[in-house]
Amino acid sequence: MGRTDFPRTILEFQARFVDEQACLDYLFACRWPEGFVCPRCHRQKAWPVSARGTWECSGCHRQTSLTAGTVLHKTHTPLQLWFWAAYLMTTGTPGISAVQLQRQLGLTRYQTAWTMLHKLRRAMKDPTRKMLSGEVEVDECEVGGRATGRRGGRSLTARAAEVIVAVEVRGQGSGRVRMQVIHDATSQTLCGFVVENVAPGSIVHTDGWMGYVPLAKKGYEHRPRSQRAARKADDPDPVMPRVHRAISNFKSWLRGTHRSVSNEHLQVYLDEFVFRYNRRGTPMAAFRTILGLESEQTPATYQQITAEGPHAKRQT
Ligand SMILES: [Zn+2]
């Protein structure tokens, strides 16, 4: 068993990441699986210069932090708690809420748990991911918009958000999924989403909305099918069943694990759902990805997270 192998059970996990040093050893093994190599002069000799995982090259004296470029950089929270948070988030099928994480890790502040989860979520959107391909269903739907009260006999509803969804057709089942909040249903927005997420040459199924018409000119085999026409013709085949299944799974996940989410944060939860869905078979890769151990992207800061939704105002 290699050093970066992922523990299979909760007991193995506990034994493996027993203290801060064990977590640092894991980070070391992820960064330098063949042993230390200086990123500047490629020398292979170094010594540790801090308790938090900074190594200094014996040749050029460049210092390299094991946490640089990961979500763990400059955090005051122990690495062990981060590892547990990532473990609970990636191995539990429905994920974990901030309240549950706070309780399980014994954190004094809800704020800390909330920030940790949001930082981990940020790494769930992989900018280098491959486009969907083959045959793809695309449709929009509304999410949220719950009744918030009644006034003068009329129920007041929070505005629902519009979401566009693409799902790969894999036989009777579904392949990978993409979901994105949209602010209008113009052809620019709808076709823009398809162009960004679906490989040219793919077959794209949509409803009969004219916003999708330009797809045929953008290198796709567009197969529109209107819901109304299908109903009229008594067509027994459901229209885009995979998209509708994905969206209903998303809604019940959101309700079950997170109760309700404000519209400003919806995209982050869509990203988490998509990430879980697309990696349902590889929890170890998911664990490493959300800790930022195998990507070049810079993790989000607390300010970036809260700037987009003032859910929490205090600094941790
Ligand atoms: Zn060096």
Boltz pocket constraint, residues with backbone or C-beta under 6 A from the ligand:
constraints:
  - pocket:
      binder: B
      contacts: [[A, 38], [A, 39], [A, 40], [A, 41], [A, 42], [A, 43], [A, 57], [A, 58], [A, 59], [A, 60], [A, 61], [A, 62]]
      max_distance: 6.0
